[in-house]
Amino acid sequence: MRARVRIVSDYDAGAVDPPVRRLFTAGEELTLILGGRAGRPVDDAWWWTSRDIDGAHMVPADRVEVLEIIEHVSPDG
């Protein structure tokens, strides 16, 4: 799922490769995605900035308010 979201409280996230820190600030609006693997339920605990596992920044779901679902796609395709 891809959605427009609002960050509800500040959160400092890091990516693996490249090792970049990112501060998400309360009130910030952006597009994030929920991910999953085919045949398994979508992991709704973390929102991701991209599908790049190493390069993405992750934000816990309790720091995100969903404003609008942009695209709803199952991991099965």
Helices and strands as residue ranges (DSSP letters): E 2-7, E 11-14, E 21-24, E 29-35, E 43-48, E 58-60, G 61-63, E 64-71
